[in-house]
Amino acid sequence: MIKRVVALLLCGAVLSGCGTITLNAALSNWVKQSNLSDNLKTVVHDAKVTIKDLANPALGVNDLHTVCGVFLTDVESANASLPTPDSQSSNLLSSAYTDLGAGANQCYKAGINPALRADASTLLAKGLATLNAATIRISVVTGTLP
């Protein structure tokens, strides 16, 4: 009888460890699998280029459409990797990608209109700020910069 109890306790201890993963490990795995580091570099770089181009009144509509279209594609690609294992990181990234996508769409619509170009730049700046907050959250959880 004692052997059975010991065997059951050992089995329980072994099985209790199965399938358990910490948030740190789960988010670290997601960061690697989603290629977050490269996606962030691409999105941030493209956002900065887009903001610079929006401020250039000499940039024609066709060129601006190209810049905005490429940027939107990059944002949508990064957004496709959501959700993360951490709801707070997911919410921050989703909010950032939503603002960046809205900024890319506004950029495309802006044409030569300075007010619409400024609106697009504002949305992009807001998206970048939220993306920075998401990066900080992910860094806190994982202990490393993405």
Rosetta constraint file for C-alpha pairs under 8 A:
AtomPair CA 1 CA 5 HARMONIC 6.43 0.50
AtomPair CA 2 CA 6 HARMONIC 6.15 0.50
AtomPair CA 3 CA 7 HARMONIC 5.99 0.50
AtomPair CA 4 CA 8 HARMONIC 6.03 0.50
AtomPair CA 5 CA 9 HARMONIC 6.11 0.50
AtomPair CA 6 CA 10 HARMONIC 6.11 0.50
AtomPair CA 7 CA 11 HARMONIC 6.10 0.50
AtomPair CA 8 CA 12 HARMONIC 6.03 0.50
AtomPair CA 9 CA 13 HARMONIC 6.13 0.50
AtomPair CA 10 CA 14 HARMONIC 6.14 0.50
AtomPair CA 11 CA 15 HARMONIC 6.01 0.50
AtomPair CA 12 CA 16 HARMONIC 5.92 0.50
AtomPair CA 13 CA 17 HARMONIC 6.79 0.50
AtomPair CA 14 CA 18 HARMONIC 6.99 0.50
AtomPair CA 16 CA 20 HARMONIC 7.71 0.50
AtomPair CA 21 CA 25 HARMONIC 6.37 0.50
AtomPair CA 21 CA 26 HARMONIC 6.41 0.50
AtomPair CA 22 CA 26 HARMONIC 6.13 0.50
AtomPair CA 23 CA 27 HARMONIC 5.88 0.50
AtomPair CA 23 CA 85 HARMONIC 7.09 0.50
AtomPair CA 23 CA 86 HARMONIC 7.04 0.50
AtomPair CA 23 CA 141 HARMONIC 7.30 0.50
AtomPair CA 24 CA 28 HARMONIC 5.98 0.50
AtomPair CA 24 CA 141 HARMONIC 5.49 0.50
AtomPair CA 24 CA 142 HARMONIC 4.83 0.50
AtomPair CA 24 CA 143 HARMONIC 7.87 0.50
AtomPair CA 25 CA 29 HARMONIC 6.09 0.50
AtomPair CA 25 CA 142 HARMONIC 7.22 0.50
AtomPair CA 26 CA 30 HARMONIC 6.24 0.50
AtomPair CA 26 CA 85 HARMONIC 6.19 0.50
AtomPair CA 27 CA 31 HARMONIC 6.08 0.50
AtomPair CA 27 CA 84 HARMONIC 6.72 0.50
AtomPair CA 27 CA 85 HARMONIC 5.67 0.50
AtomPair CA 27 CA 86 HARMONIC 6.72 0.50
AtomPair CA 27 CA 138 HARMONIC 7.58 0.50
AtomPair CA 27 CA 141 HARMONIC 7.51 0.50
AtomPair CA 27 CA 142 HARMONIC 6.61 0.50
AtomPair CA 28 CA 32 HARMONIC 6.47 0.50
AtomPair CA 28 CA 142 HARMONIC 5.76 0.50
AtomPair CA 29 CA 33 HARMONIC 6.10 0.50
AtomPair CA 30 CA 34 HARMONIC 5.73 0.50
AtomPair CA 30 CA 84 HARMONIC 6.52 0.50
AtomPair CA 30 CA 85 HARMONIC 7.28 0.50
AtomPair CA 31 CA 35 HARMONIC 6.11 0.50
AtomPair CA 31 CA 36 HARMONIC 5.28 0.50
AtomPair CA 31 CA 37 HARMONIC 7.42 0.50
AtomPair CA 31 CA 146 HARMONIC 6.85 0.50
AtomPair CA 32 CA 36 HARMONIC 6.70 0.50
AtomPair CA 32 CA 37 HARMONIC 8.00 0.50
AtomPair CA 34 CA 81 HARMONIC 5.76 0.50
AtomPair CA 35 CA 39 HARMONIC 6.24 0.50
AtomPair CA 36 CA 40 HARMONIC 5.91 0.50
AtomPair CA 36 CA 78 HARMONIC 7.60 0.50
AtomPair CA 36 CA 146 HARMONIC 6.60 0.50
AtomPair CA 37 CA 41 HARMONIC 6.30 0.50
AtomPair CA 37 CA 146 HARMONIC 5.12 0.50
AtomPair CA 38 CA 42 HARMONIC 6.17 0.50
AtomPair CA 39 CA 43 HARMONIC 6.05 0.50
AtomPair CA 39 CA 74 HARMONIC 7.78 0.50
AtomPair CA 39 CA 78 HARMONIC 5.82 0.50
AtomPair CA 40 CA 44 HARMONIC 5.89 0.50
AtomPair CA 40 CA 78 HARMONIC 7.83 0.50
AtomPair CA 41 CA 45 HARMONIC 5.97 0.50
AtomPair CA 42 CA 46 HARMONIC 5.99 0.50
AtomPair CA 42 CA 74 HARMONIC 7.22 0.50
AtomPair CA 43 CA 47 HARMONIC 5.95 0.50
AtomPair CA 43 CA 71 HARMONIC 7.21 0.50
AtomPair CA 43 CA 74 HARMONIC 6.24 0.50
AtomPair CA 43 CA 75 HARMONIC 6.24 0.50
AtomPair CA 43 CA 78 HARMONIC 7.89 0.50
AtomPair CA 44 CA 48 HARMONIC 6.24 0.50
AtomPair CA 44 CA 128 HARMONIC 7.06 0.50
AtomPair CA 45 CA 49 HARMONIC 6.29 0.50
AtomPair CA 46 CA 50 HARMONIC 6.00 0.50
AtomPair CA 46 CA 71 HARMONIC 5.83 0.50
AtomPair CA 47 CA 51 HARMONIC 6.10 0.50
AtomPair CA 47 CA 71 HARMONIC 6.96 0.50
AtomPair CA 47 CA 100 HARMONIC 7.83 0.50
AtomPair CA 47 CA 124 HARMONIC 6.58 0.50
AtomPair CA 47 CA 128 HARMONIC 7.75 0.50
AtomPair CA 48 CA 52 HARMONIC 6.16 0.50
AtomPair CA 49 CA 53 HARMONIC 6.10 0.50
AtomPair CA 50 CA 54 HARMONIC 6.00 0.50
AtomPair CA 50 CA 67 HARMONIC 6.37 0.50
AtomPair CA 50 CA 68 HARMONIC 6.71 0.50
AtomPair CA 50 CA 71 HARMONIC 7.55 0.50
AtomPair CA 51 CA 55 HARMONIC 6.39 0.50
AtomPair CA 51 CA 121 HARMONIC 5.45 0.50
AtomPair CA 51 CA 124 HARMONIC 7.26 0.50
AtomPair CA 52 CA 56 HARMONIC 6.64 0.50
AtomPair CA 53 CA 59 HARMONIC 6.79 0.50
AtomPair CA 53 CA 64 HARMONIC 7.12 0.50
AtomPair CA 54 CA 59 HARMONIC 7.84 0.50
AtomPair CA 54 CA 64 HARMONIC 7.47 0.50
AtomPair CA 54 CA 107 HARMONIC 7.31 0.50
AtomPair CA 54 CA 117 HARMONIC 5.60 0.50
AtomPair CA 54 CA 118 HARMONIC 7.44 0.50
AtomPair CA 54 CA 120 HARMONIC 7.87 0.50
AtomPair CA 54 CA 121 HARMONIC 6.92 0.50
AtomPair CA 55 CA 117 HARMONIC 7.29 0.50
AtomPair CA 55 CA 118 HARMONIC 7.70 0.50
AtomPair CA 57 CA 112 HARMONIC 7.02 0.50
AtomPair CA 57 CA 114 HARMONIC 7.67 0.50
AtomPair CA 59 CA 63 HARMONIC 6.51 0.50
AtomPair CA 59 CA 64 HARMONIC 6.58 0.50
AtomPair CA 60 CA 64 HARMONIC 6.18 0.50
AtomPair CA 60 CA 111 HARMONIC 7.67 0.50
AtomPair CA 60 CA 112 HARMONIC 7.33 0.50
AtomPair CA 61 CA 65 HARMONIC 6.00 0.50
AtomPair CA 61 CA 111 HARMONIC 5.06 0.50
AtomPair CA 61 CA 112 HARMONIC 6.53 0.50
AtomPair CA 62 CA 66 HARMONIC 6.35 0.50
AtomPair CA 63 CA 67 HARMONIC 6.37 0.50
AtomPair CA 64 CA 68 HARMONIC 6.04 0.50
AtomPair CA 64 CA 107 HARMONIC 7.49 0.50
AtomPair CA 64 CA 108 HARMONIC 6.86 0.50
AtomPair CA 64 CA 111 HARMONIC 7.30 0.50
AtomPair CA 65 CA 69 HARMONIC 5.84 0.50
AtomPair CA 65 CA 107 HARMONIC 7.60 0.50
AtomPair CA 65 CA 108 HARMONIC 5.21 0.50
AtomPair CA 65 CA 111 HARMONIC 7.94 0.50
AtomPair CA 66 CA 70 HARMONIC 6.12 0.50
AtomPair CA 67 CA 71 HARMONIC 6.17 0.50
AtomPair CA 68 CA 72 HARMONIC 6.09 0.50
AtomPair CA 68 CA 104 HARMONIC 5.21 0.50
AtomPair CA 68 CA 105 HARMONIC 7.17 0.50
AtomPair CA 68 CA 107 HARMONIC 5.93 0.50
AtomPair CA 68 CA 108 HARMONIC 5.59 0.50
AtomPair CA 69 CA 73 HARMONIC 6.29 0.50
AtomPair CA 69 CA 104 HARMONIC 7.13 0.50
AtomPair CA 69 CA 108 HARMONIC 7.12 0.50
AtomPair CA 70 CA 74 HARMONIC 6.40 0.50
AtomPair CA 71 CA 75 HARMONIC 6.27 0.50
AtomPair CA 71 CA 104 HARMONIC 6.54 0.50
AtomPair CA 72 CA 76 HARMONIC 6.10 0.50
AtomPair CA 72 CA 100 HARMONIC 7.81 0.50
AtomPair CA 72 CA 101 HARMONIC 5.76 0.50
AtomPair CA 72 CA 104 HARMONIC 5.47 0.50
AtomPair CA 72 CA 105 HARMONIC 7.33 0.50
AtomPair CA 73 CA 77 HARMONIC 6.14 0.50
AtomPair CA 74 CA 78 HARMONIC 6.28 0.50
AtomPair CA 75 CA 79 HARMONIC 6.08 0.50
AtomPair CA 75 CA 97 HARMONIC 6.18 0.50
AtomPair CA 75 CA 100 HARMONIC 6.94 0.50
AtomPair CA 75 CA 101 HARMONIC 6.31 0.50
AtomPair CA 76 CA 80 HARMONIC 6.15 0.50
AtomPair CA 76 CA 97 HARMONIC 7.61 0.50
AtomPair CA 76 CA 101 HARMONIC 7.37 0.50
AtomPair CA 77 CA 81 HARMONIC 7.36 0.50
AtomPair CA 78 CA 82 HARMONIC 7.91 0.50
AtomPair CA 78 CA 97 HARMONIC 7.87 0.50
AtomPair CA 79 CA 93 HARMONIC 7.74 0.50
AtomPair CA 79 CA 94 HARMONIC 6.89 0.50
AtomPair CA 79 CA 97 HARMONIC 6.22 0.50
AtomPair CA 82 CA 90 HARMONIC 6.52 0.50
AtomPair CA 82 CA 94 HARMONIC 7.54 0.50
AtomPair CA 83 CA 87 HARMONIC 7.69 0.50
AtomPair CA 83 CA 90 HARMONIC 5.33 0.50
AtomPair CA 84 CA 89 HARMONIC 6.68 0.50
AtomPair CA 84 CA 90 HARMONIC 5.27 0.50
AtomPair CA 85 CA 90 HARMONIC 7.69 0.50
AtomPair CA 86 CA 90 HARMONIC 6.18 0.50
AtomPair CA 87 CA 91 HARMONIC 6.03 0.50
AtomPair CA 88 CA 92 HARMONIC 6.22 0.50
AtomPair CA 88 CA 137 HARMONIC 7.71 0.50
AtomPair CA 89 CA 93 HARMONIC 6.02 0.50
AtomPair CA 89 CA 134 HARMONIC 5.61 0.50
AtomPair CA 89 CA 137 HARMONIC 6.23 0.50
AtomPair CA 89 CA 138 HARMONIC 6.32 0.50
AtomPair CA 90 CA 94 HARMONIC 5.87 0.50
AtomPair CA 91 CA 95 HARMONIC 6.05 0.50
AtomPair CA 92 CA 96 HARMONIC 6.13 0.50
AtomPair CA 92 CA 130 HARMONIC 6.34 0.50
AtomPair CA 92 CA 131 HARMONIC 6.91 0.50
AtomPair CA 92 CA 133 HARMONIC 7.04 0.50
AtomPair CA 92 CA 134 HARMONIC 5.12 0.50
AtomPair CA 93 CA 97 HARMONIC 6.04 0.50
AtomPair CA 93 CA 130 HARMONIC 7.32 0.50
AtomPair CA 93 CA 131 HARMONIC 6.05 0.50
AtomPair CA 93 CA 134 HARMONIC 5.72 0.50
AtomPair CA 94 CA 98 HARMONIC 6.00 0.50
AtomPair CA 95 CA 99 HARMONIC 6.29 0.50
AtomPair CA 95 CA 127 HARMONIC 7.36 0.50
AtomPair CA 95 CA 130 HARMONIC 7.03 0.50
AtomPair CA 96 CA 100 HARMONIC 6.08 0.50
AtomPair CA 96 CA 126 HARMONIC 7.55 0.50
AtomPair CA 96 CA 127 HARMONIC 4.35 0.50
AtomPair CA 96 CA 128 HARMONIC 6.66 0.50
AtomPair CA 96 CA 129 HARMONIC 7.72 0.50
AtomPair CA 96 CA 130 HARMONIC 5.05 0.50
AtomPair CA 96 CA 131 HARMONIC 5.16 0.50
AtomPair CA 97 CA 101 HARMONIC 5.82 0.50
AtomPair CA 97 CA 127 HARMONIC 6.57 0.50
AtomPair CA 97 CA 131 HARMONIC 7.74 0.50
AtomPair CA 98 CA 102 HARMONIC 6.06 0.50
AtomPair CA 98 CA 127 HARMONIC 7.49 0.50
AtomPair CA 99 CA 103 HARMONIC 6.00 0.50
AtomPair CA 99 CA 123 HARMONIC 5.64 0.50
AtomPair CA 99 CA 124 HARMONIC 6.49 0.50
AtomPair CA 99 CA 126 HARMONIC 6.74 0.50
AtomPair CA 99 CA 127 HARMONIC 4.81 0.50
AtomPair CA 100 CA 104 HARMONIC 6.14 0.50
AtomPair CA 100 CA 123 HARMONIC 6.41 0.50
AtomPair CA 100 CA 124 HARMONIC 5.08 0.50
AtomPair CA 100 CA 126 HARMONIC 7.82 0.50
AtomPair CA 100 CA 127 HARMONIC 4.96 0.50
AtomPair CA 100 CA 128 HARMONIC 7.39 0.50
AtomPair CA 101 CA 105 HARMONIC 6.21 0.50
AtomPair CA 102 CA 106 HARMONIC 6.03 0.50
AtomPair CA 102 CA 120 HARMONIC 7.73 0.50
AtomPair CA 102 CA 123 HARMONIC 6.86 0.50
AtomPair CA 103 CA 107 HARMONIC 5.90 0.50
AtomPair CA 103 CA 119 HARMONIC 7.69 0.50
AtomPair CA 103 CA 120 HARMONIC 4.55 0.50
AtomPair CA 103 CA 121 HARMONIC 6.72 0.50
AtomPair CA 103 CA 122 HARMONIC 7.62 0.50
AtomPair CA 103 CA 123 HARMONIC 4.83 0.50
AtomPair CA 103 CA 124 HARMONIC 5.16 0.50
AtomPair CA 104 CA 108 HARMONIC 6.25 0.50
AtomPair CA 104 CA 120 HARMONIC 6.91 0.50
AtomPair CA 104 CA 124 HARMONIC 7.57 0.50
AtomPair CA 105 CA 109 HARMONIC 6.36 0.50
AtomPair CA 105 CA 120 HARMONIC 7.93 0.50
AtomPair CA 106 CA 110 HARMONIC 5.90 0.50
AtomPair CA 106 CA 116 HARMONIC 6.97 0.50
AtomPair CA 106 CA 117 HARMONIC 7.49 0.50
AtomPair CA 106 CA 119 HARMONIC 7.31 0.50
AtomPair CA 106 CA 120 HARMONIC 5.12 0.50
AtomPair CA 107 CA 111 HARMONIC 7.40 0.50
AtomPair CA 107 CA 116 HARMONIC 7.38 0.50
AtomPair CA 107 CA 117 HARMONIC 6.07 0.50
AtomPair CA 107 CA 120 HARMONIC 5.17 0.50
AtomPair CA 107 CA 121 HARMONIC 7.77 0.50
AtomPair CA 109 CA 116 HARMONIC 7.67 0.50
AtomPair CA 110 CA 114 HARMONIC 7.56 0.50
AtomPair CA 110 CA 115 HARMONIC 7.99 0.50
AtomPair CA 110 CA 116 HARMONIC 4.82 0.50
AtomPair CA 110 CA 117 HARMONIC 5.30 0.50
AtomPair CA 110 CA 120 HARMONIC 7.64 0.50
AtomPair CA 111 CA 116 HARMONIC 7.92 0.50
AtomPair CA 111 CA 117 HARMONIC 7.57 0.50
AtomPair CA 112 CA 117 HARMONIC 7.62 0.50
AtomPair CA 113 CA 117 HARMONIC 6.21 0.50
AtomPair CA 114 CA 118 HARMONIC 6.12 0.50
AtomPair CA 115 CA 119 HARMONIC 6.25 0.50
AtomPair CA 116 CA 120 HARMONIC 6.20 0.50
AtomPair CA 117 CA 121 HARMONIC 6.26 0.50
AtomPair CA 118 CA 122 HARMONIC 6.19 0.50
AtomPair CA 119 CA 123 HARMONIC 6.36 0.50
AtomPair CA 120 CA 124 HARMONIC 6.24 0.50
AtomPair CA 121 CA 125 HARMONIC 6.10 0.50
AtomPair CA 122 CA 126 HARMONIC 6.17 0.50
AtomPair CA 123 CA 127 HARMONIC 6.12 0.50
AtomPair CA 124 CA 128 HARMONIC 6.13 0.50
AtomPair CA 125 CA 129 HARMONIC 6.22 0.50
AtomPair CA 126 CA 130 HARMONIC 6.32 0.50
AtomPair CA 127 CA 131 HARMONIC 6.02 0.50
AtomPair CA 128 CA 132 HARMONIC 6.15 0.50
AtomPair CA 129 CA 133 HARMONIC 6.45 0.50
AtomPair CA 130 CA 134 HARMONIC 6.23 0.50
AtomPair CA 131 CA 135 HARMONIC 6.19 0.50
AtomPair CA 132 CA 136 HARMONIC 6.28 0.50
AtomPair CA 133 CA 137 HARMONIC 6.24 0.50
AtomPair CA 134 CA 138 HARMONIC 6.17 0.50
AtomPair CA 135 CA 139 HARMONIC 6.08 0.50
AtomPair CA 135 CA 145 HARMONIC 7.35 0.50
AtomPair CA 135 CA 146 HARMONIC 6.86 0.50
AtomPair CA 136 CA 140 HARMONIC 6.16 0.50
AtomPair CA 136 CA 145 HARMONIC 7.84 0.50
AtomPair CA 137 CA 141 HARMONIC 6.35 0.50
AtomPair CA 138 CA 142 HARMONIC 5.98 0.50
AtomPair CA 138 CA 143 HARMONIC 7.94 0.50
AtomPair CA 138 CA 144 HARMONIC 7.95 0.50
AtomPair CA 138 CA 145 HARMONIC 7.48 0.50
AtomPair CA 138 CA 146 HARMONIC 7.21 0.50
AtomPair CA 139 CA 143 HARMONIC 5.20 0.50
AtomPair CA 139 CA 144 HARMONIC 4.99 0.50
AtomPair CA 139 CA 145 HARMONIC 4.96 0.50
AtomPair CA 139 CA 146 HARMONIC 6.65 0.50
AtomPair CA 140 CA 144 HARMONIC 7.40 0.50
